[in-house]
Amino acid sequence: MSQIHIRKGVAADMPQVHQLVYELSVYEQAPHEVHTSPEQYVQDGFGEHPLFECFVAENEEGRIVGIAFFYFGYSTWKGKKLYLDDLIVTEAYRRKGVGMKLFDRLVRYAAEQGAQQMRWHVLDWNEPAIEFYKKIDAELDPEWITCKLSAARLKAWAES
């Protein structure tokens, strides 16, 4: 395996980042659910008020082979939290330590930034990811249920 370098993502990386997000959506059998674009990532992540940050894993040829896509939030109980939205490693680089390198950098960054907690979700059928998280001694919390409102539901609510 080539040498992997972890660095902060920049606007010019967003086409490759978006490609990895799409690759994940295919793996999760939901490519029709991806409504973002590289241009939207640039707008939302690198403007006056960035909504997210990311770390990228880059091989020695300069190709991005993994990402950790995250943002900070705030909890009334815990304070500052880092939310990992996606940790993605392209298939050819899985099980070679790339995910662990990204995760390690992200945890260290959360600590540097004074985060009191780090959270993320994992699909209940994604056994490789669940095993990875168990291996790093993450707490898999069965008490919490993810709730969401779709864009259509948000619009309908706002119009009522």
N, C-alpha and C positions, 0 to 999 in steps of 0.2 A: 504494500500500500504506500502511496506517496505521502509525503509530509503534509500534515494538516495544520493550518494556521487559523486561530479564532480571532476575529476582530469585530469591531462595531460595524454594523451595516450602514451604507451610505446610499444616497438617492440613486446613484448609477447602478446599484445592485438590484434594484427592484424588479426588473424583468426576470432575472434569474430566481429571485425570491418568489415571485408570483408563479413561476414554472414549478417550483417545488411545492407550493401550496396546491396547485392543480394536480400534481402527481399524488399528493396525499388524498385529495378528493376522489381520485380514481381508485386508490387503494380502499377507501371507505365507501366505495360504490355510490358516490354522490357528486359527480362532476357538475351536474345541473344546479347544485347549490352554490357554486362559486359565482358571486356577483361583483367581485372586485376586479381591478385592473392594476397593472404596474403604475399607470399614471395616477390612479387614486391613492396608491401607497405613497407615492412621492408627495402628493398634495396633503394627505393626512398625517404622514410621518415626518415631514421635513419642512413644514410651514412654520408660521409664527407660534402656533400652539400645538406641538406634536402630540398625536394621540397614541403613538406606540413607538417602541424602539426594537431593534433586533441585533442579535449577534449572528455572524455568518461563519461557517466553516469552509475554508477555501483550500483547495489542493494546490500543489506546486505549479500547476498549469494556469492557475488563476480562476478555475471553475468553482462556483459555489456548490458544495455537495451537502450542506446541511444548514439549518437555521434554527434559532430560538427567537420566537416572535412574542413580545411581551409588552406590558404597560403597568403603570402604577395606579393603585386605587387607595381608598381609605376606608377603614372600618371603625365604626363607633366604639367597638370593643378592643380592637388590637392596634389601631393606628395605621401607619403606612404599610401597604401590602404590595408585593409584586405578583401580578397575574401572568402566568405563562399561557399564552393562547395556543401556540403550536410549537412543538419540537419536532422537526422533520429532518430526516436523513435520507438522501436518495438511495434507492435499493442497492446499488452496487457497493455502497459504503456502509451498509448496515452491519452490525455485529463486528465492527472493527474499531470500536472505541470513539467514534466521532460523536455519537450522542452523549457519551459521558463527558467528553471534552467541552461540548456546548453547555451541558447541564452544570458542570463544575464552574465554568466562567459565569454563568447566570447566577448561581448561588453566591459566589463571591461578590458579584456586582450588587445583588440584593443586600448583602451584609454591608458593603461599602456605602450604600445609599441609606442605610438605617431602617430597612424594612423589618417589620416585626413578624412577618409571615410571608410565605410564598404559597400560592395556590394554583391549581390547574385541574382540568378534567381529563378523563380518559374513557373511551367507549368501553362498555362492559364486555364486549367480544374481542377487544384488541389484546389478546394474550401476550404477545411479545412486549408491548408497552407496559402492561400490568406487571409482568415479570421484571422488567427493567426497573420500575418504580419500587417494587418490593426489594430488589437487590440493593437499592440505595437507602433502604429503610424509611421510605416515605409512608405516611399514614394514609391508608385508603379508607375514607370516612363514609360508612354506609348510612349515616344519619341524615345527610343532606341530599336533597333532591334538586336538580337543576330546573329552574323555571325560566320560561322565555315567552316573549310576545314577538311574533313575526312582523315584518314591515307592513304587510297587509293589515294585520290586526292593529298595529299602532295607528295606521292611517284611518281605519274604520272607527277606532276609539276617538281620535282627534276630531273626526267629522261628525260625531254623534252629539 
